[in-house]
Amino acid sequence: MDSQKITSLVELMSSSGLSELTYQEGEVSLTLHRSKQNTAGVTSSSNFSLPSDTVSEPTDVSESDHHLPQAEIVLSTHDNSDVSVQSPLYGVVYLSPSEDEKAYVSVGDSVIEGQTLCLLEAMKMFHPIEAEASGTVREIRVASGDEVESGQVLFVIG
């Protein structure tokens, strides 16, 4: 993924008012997050190492010639020890037991193997999705109420 693609995604996000944008190209996944202070953080994940000249220190995009809002661009790769928790089937994901209750897990939470991460409603039945390994929740790639496909990554645990 080249810097022009990243710049155009940042421009799309700023012009649309989106608070989060995820883009996947091959094995590389890029997620943009906008905080309340009109900044966007960018993370990229993949199962390969980027050449050292590709990864740079965080960049202040507002200093570039693109006239974008201030953003920090951080490219990172996941360790081989990271575990992707995938949806076993098509359905609707719920991150908490009910709308009024706290989510099962949040980014940064420690989890143990077998701990419930979310519920998946499929065929009018609720199926608990459990952590496949112990570790820390690094990413939650879905929102409550999202329709998910079989094999879609829901969580990354490292």
C-alpha positions, 0 to 999 in steps of 0.5 A: 500500500503506497503513501498516495493510497493512505493520503486519499483514505485520510482525505476521504475520512476527513471529508466524510466525517467518518469516525473510523474507516477500515481498508484491506488490500491483500494481506494488509489491513489499514484502520483509520480512527478519528478522535474527538479532537479532529485527529485521525490515527492510522494502524496497519496490520499484516503478517509480514515485515515492511522494509525499514525505509517504508516505516517511519516515525509518526508523521504530522500530516498537517505539515504536508502539502495535502492540507489535511487535518492533523493526523498521526500515521503509525504503521505496525505489523502483528507478531506471529504470536497474534491470534485472529478470532474468526467468525465460524459462520454468517450472522450478526455479532453482539459485543455485549449481553444486552444493549444496557450492559458493558461489552464482554471485552475492550481493546487492551483487556486481558483474556484467557482461552475460552473466555467469551468475547461476543455473541453471534446470532445465526439461525435464530440462535446465539453462539458464544465466540470464545478466545482461542488463546490467552493474551491481550485484546489488540483489535476489535474489528467489528461493531455490535450489530454488524453482519459478519461472514464466515471466516471474517476476523472479529478480534486480534489477540496478542 
